[in-house]
Every structure is written in C-alpha cells, then in structure tokens.
Amino acid sequence: MTLLRRPQPEANGRYHHITPENASWNYVGFASYDLTPGQTLTLEASDQERCLVMLSGIANITVDEETFTGVGERMSVFEKIAPHAIYTTNGKSSTITATSAVELAVCEAPGHGNHKTRWIKPSDMSREVRGEGTNTRHVCNILPEDEPADSLLVVEVITPSGNWSSYPPHKHDTDNIPDESYLEETYYHRLNPSQGFCFQRVFTDELDIDETMAVDDKCVVMVPRGYHPVGVPHGYESYYLNVMAGPNRIWIFKNHPDHEWIMKK
C-alpha cells in the first residue's frame, strides 16, 4: 500500500479521509475539507477527540450547545500568522458553518473525556524557528504535548524554498520512553505556488519500508514507522500540517545514526 494519498474530492467538500481502519494503524485520523461560503458541515459524535484546524477562512463552529463565532483569520496557510483551532472532547458532535471560503483540517485520535472543548487562538500557540541554513523551518505548535488533550499532537511547519525539513531524518516508532516514543503521523502538504511539488522519503532501518514520493499540493503522506525527511525544490515554499498520536502523548524522536553528525557541526 502506498503511503501517498492524493486528493479525492467528494460532494460535501471532503477530499481526504484517513482513518485507523483504512491506514492500517491504530491512532491517527485525518480529514480535510474545502467549504464554500454558507456551507454547513456536521461531524457526528464519536469516541475520538478532535482538533478542528482552520487552515484558511472563517467559520462559526458549534460543539453540542456551545457556539464559537468568527473562528479563523488568515486566508492562506502561507500567511505569516498562526491558525485558529477548536479542540473538541470525544462524544461531542460539531457543526461548522463557513462564512467565507474555508479550508478545514479535522485531526482525530482516541479521546477519554479528560479535557473540555475550547477555542485555541493564535495567541495560545507557540512559534519557533528550527535548524539553520538550508535546514531552517518555521514551526507553529497548535496542540503540543504541554497543552491539554488525551492523545492528539498537532503542529504546522513552513519550509522555505530550497530547504530541508524533518531533517536530519528522525523517527518515533518505538515505545521505549524516555529514549523514544511511538507515534503515528500524517503530513498534509501544501505548496506555494500550488503547481509545485516537494519530496518526502519514508524509510526504516531495515528498509522494509522505503518509499520516496514526489508530493503535490494537498497530498497526504502517512508515516506508520520510520524516518521521514522532506525536501523542498528551489522556487517553491512548503507547508505541512502534522497530526501525531500513539499510546503515550509525548514526542521523543531518534535521529538516523548515519546523519546524527549534522546536529553536532
């Protein structure tokens, strides 16, 4: 099964629908939607907690009886501002009513009812620059491990033209805390300009997984195991949204031993 998912548009605006069942893993779910102004989308209650990320556009969002009005701000993922998001506890249905064109990401993982539904605003999100030189990228922590959730970890990354990201190659596929944690992961990719592409390789130490993909705008790469670096060609800017979840809500990664030296220069 290929790890690359291309957009498959549906009548309700959904064009990705990744579940533990169709991904052959246990924790992460991901869906993305393009909604037109005035369109209403209902997400039925389930045993999954959700992080509804307003990738672009503005919407009113109701979770059971609680309504959040005017959620969103930026009109493109490439605007240099953080997104808005709504965290919903499991067992809660959600209704999203677009007041502009909206691009919505629905991030899911097992929920246990320990945290209340809330509006996560840009001011709640930490931002940082990682790496240096052609390994520089810009990170926005939407739902990091030091913010309340049962399973979900959500982050977005902008990688400038010609740079590498998720590099040196690292993995988090072994439940061996405190040295490494097990987390499944999805990468939702955008390119600027949109006709661009980037490259992502997913590979294990044993090379039982070794897949290198040319990734177009709005594709998703699934990372069940292994290292997963991203390279961005000259002339194009990369955005990706990461969703991670596993048996423990902690991100502890291990760099590939052949490339660890890069961090020690």
Helices and strands as residue ranges (DSSP letters): E 4-5, E 14-18, H 20-23, E 29-35, E 40-43, E 48-56, E 59-63, E 66-71, E 84-88, E 94-98, E 102-110, E 118-120, G 122-124, E 126-130, G 133-135, E 137-143, E 153-159, E 164-165, E 170-171, E 173-176, E 180-182, E 184-192, E 197-203, E 210-216, E 220-223, E 230-231, E 237-245, E 254-255, G 260-264
